[in-house]
Amino acid sequence: MTDNFLTINPDQMSDTRVASAKNALRNKVNFHVADTASLTGTATDIAHLLLNELSGFVNKLSEADNLDDVKASVTSLQATIGDIEGQVATGELTFPYQSKGLDTVKQEIIDRANGVNNLL
């Protein structure tokens, strides 16, 4: 799927065209991949999984007395998400931030966080 205006560098487009391009892409995601509720559900599942695993890791790590205990503290976390890195390395799994570019994603995070914080 290619749309000419979706392949142009955003710096080369007017604000209106950038907004239109983003909206068109969001509509495609909504139609072809997942609606907003499904995306929210997936993001929530990820947050819950990571929170649970991180909590277990932190609790076990805080009780570690030696290197073997430290290594054992990551067992559950590694079993749960350890395969992700390999899937990314082989290209079996790609994340949107990889396509968008890390600098772009970080700036979006900063802009959104500051924007929400300023409203608070």
Backbone hydrogen bonds, N-H to C=O, Kabsch-Sander energy under -0.5 kcal/mol:
donor,donor_aa,acceptor,acceptor_aa,energy
6,L,3,D,-1.7
7,T,3,D,-0.9
7,T,4,N,-1.0
12,Q,9,N,-2.6
13,M,10,P,-1.4
18,V,14,S,-2.6
19,A,15,D,-2.5
20,S,16,T,-2.4
21,A,17,R,-2.7
22,K,18,V,-2.7
23,N,19,A,-2.4
24,A,20,S,-2.5
25,L,21,A,-2.3
26,R,22,K,-2.7
27,N,23,N,-2.3
28,K,24,A,-1.9
29,V,25,L,-2.4
30,N,26,R,-2.7
31,F,27,N,-2.4
32,H,28,K,-3.3
33,V,29,V,-2.3
34,A,29,V,-2.5
39,L,35,D,-2.5
40,T,36,T,-2.7
41,G,37,A,-2.4
42,T,38,S,-2.6
43,A,39,L,-2.6
44,T,40,T,-2.5
45,D,41,G,-2.5
46,I,42,T,-2.5
47,A,43,A,-2.5
48,H,44,T,-2.8
49,L,45,D,-2.8
50,L,46,I,-2.8
51,L,47,A,-2.6
52,N,48,H,-2.7
53,E,49,L,-2.6
54,L,50,L,-3.0
55,S,51,L,-2.3
56,G,52,N,-2.2
57,F,53,E,-2.5
58,V,54,L,-2.9
59,N,55,S,-2.5
60,K,56,G,-2.5
61,L,57,F,-3.0
62,S,58,V,-2.4
63,E,59,N,-0.7
63,E,60,K,-0.8
64,A,61,L,-1.1
70,V,66,N,-2.0
71,K,67,L,-2.6
72,A,68,D,-2.3
73,S,69,D,-1.5
74,V,70,V,-0.5
74,V,71,K,-1.1
75,T,72,A,-1.4
78,Q,74,V,-3.0
79,A,75,T,-2.3
80,T,76,S,-2.1
81,I,77,L,-2.6
82,G,78,Q,-2.0
84,I,81,I,-1.6
85,E,81,I,-0.5
86,G,82,G,-0.6
87,Q,83,D,-2.0
88,V,84,I,-2.3
89,A,85,E,-2.5
90,T,86,G,-2.0
91,G,87,Q,-0.6
91,G,88,V,-0.8
92,E,87,Q,-1.1
93,L,87,Q,-1.9
98,Q,95,F,-1.4
99,S,95,F,-1.0
100,K,96,P,-2.8
101,G,97,Y,-1.9
105,V,101,G,-2.4
106,K,102,L,-2.9
107,Q,103,D,-2.1
108,E,104,T,-2.3
109,I,105,V,-2.4
110,I,106,K,-2.5
111,D,107,Q,-3.0
112,R,108,E,-2.6
113,A,109,I,-2.7
114,N,110,I,-2.8
115,G,111,D,-2.5
116,V,112,R,-2.6
117,N,113,A,-2.7
118,N,114,N,-2.7
119,L,115,G,-1.3
120,L,116,V,-1.5
